[in-house]
Amino acid sequence: MIKINSIGYQFVNEGGININREYGSGDYLFVFLRCPTEVVLSGKSQIIDEHTFILFDKGMPQIYRKNDGHFINDWIHFTMEPYNNFFEELRIPFGQPIKLPNCKQVNEMMSDLFIEYFNVGENYEKILDQKCNAIFHKFSDLYRLSMQNMGKREKLFNELLSIRKDIQSFEYMPKDVAEVADKLSISTSYLQHLYKEFFGVNLNADIIRSRVDHAAHLLSGTMYSVTEIATICGYESPEHFSRQFKKIKGCSPRKFRN
């Protein structure tokens, strides 16, 4: 059974906070940091982003501080008997900052637990135990889902990195963004969002620049006509090719060649 020793929800420490429990608090601590906080984990100090969860094991040092402005957090101090590898079974790690894509559900459940903590009744302890159990099981589900999504994002990053390398070396020149999206089996909007997030530039802009750079290479090193180079670089219209070339290189293809 989980027994809650103390709980806080959207608790504000005016002027900041400095917690330095070298040997922990004697119980487990589940904390939600609502503001950037300096935290010492595994002996190393790091700045943790806002909206981050941390689960502290019994005896684990609890060292965190914020010296500028107000410190706002949610927390649950609790004990658990018997333990039975509860968090290991749920795959929730101790002492690791965890950000969820959407923490609203967990926050709402913690708010409900906070209200229940100040109630009374014959089944008071059982209700708290069940609500706290529900929080950790929901957190486990959301955390696993976020880890799966991270794995998918990492895979897409590596695939896009390879595609970008091929585009920039002109080994692969897609007709448009939709072609790349089909290649990766994702939507064009999601592809454009990821590409800009990963590389800081639009995929379409990368494709155009690579076409123009390849065209410049052909203009400098071959005797192909401008029309032939436009076709080689994927342009159906020589006029369209000339406009894009001039926009990027600052002059027309013919002037560039001369």
SULVEN-V989168 format. One record per residue. N is the residue number from 1. SS is DSSP state (h for helix, s for strand, l for the rest). Layout:
n=(N	N)
ss=(SS	SS)
This chain:
n=(1	2	3	4	5	6	7	8	9	10	11	12	13	14	15	16	17	18	19	20	21	22	23	24	25	26	27	28	29	30	31	32	33	34	35	36	37	38	39	40	41	42	43	44	45	46	47	48	49	50	51	52	53	54	55	56	57	58	59	60	61	62	63	64	65	66	67	68	69	70	71	72	73	74	75	76	77	78	79	80	81	82	83	84	85	86	87	88	89	90	91	92	93	94	95	96	97	98	99	100	101	102	103	104	105	106	107	108	109	110	111	112	113	114	115	116	117	118	119	120	121	122	123	124	125	126	127	128	129	130	131	132	133	134	135	136	137	138	139	140	141	142	143	144	145	146	147	148	149	150	151	152	153	154	155	156	157	158	159	160	161	162	163	164	165	166	167	168	169	170	171	172	173	174	175	176	177	178	179	180	181	182	183	184	185	186	187	188	189	190	191	192	193	194	195	196	197	198	199	200	201	202	203	204	205	206	207	208	209	210	211	212	213	214	215	216	217	218	219	220	221	222	223	224	225	226	227	228	229	230	231	232	233	234	235	236	237	238	239	240	241	242	243	244	245	246	247	248	249	250	251	252	253	254	255	256	257	258)
ss=(l	s	s	s	s	s	s	s	s	s	s	s	s	l	l	l	s	s	s	s	s	l	l	l	l	l	l	s	s	s	s	s	s	l	l	l	s	s	s	s	s	l	l	s	s	s	s	s	l	l	l	s	s	s	s	s	l	l	l	l	l	s	s	s	s	s	l	l	l	l	s	s	s	s	s	s	s	s	s	s	l	l	l	l	l	h	h	h	h	h	l	l	l	l	l	l	l	s	l	l	l	l	l	h	h	h	h	h	h	h	h	h	h	h	h	h	h	l	l	l	l	l	l	h	h	h	h	h	h	h	h	h	h	h	h	h	h	h	h	h	h	h	h	h	h	h	h	h	h	h	h	h	h	h	h	h	h	h	h	h	h	h	h	h	h	h	h	h	l	l	l	l	l	l	l	l	h	h	h	h	h	h	h	h	l	l	l	h	h	h	h	h	h	h	h	h	h	h	h	l	l	l	h	h	h	h	h	h	h	h	h	h	h	h	h	h	h	h	h	h	h	l	l	l	l	h	h	h	h	h	h	h	l	l	l	l	l	h	h	h	h	h	h	h	h	h	h	h	h	l	l	l	h	h	h	h	h	l)
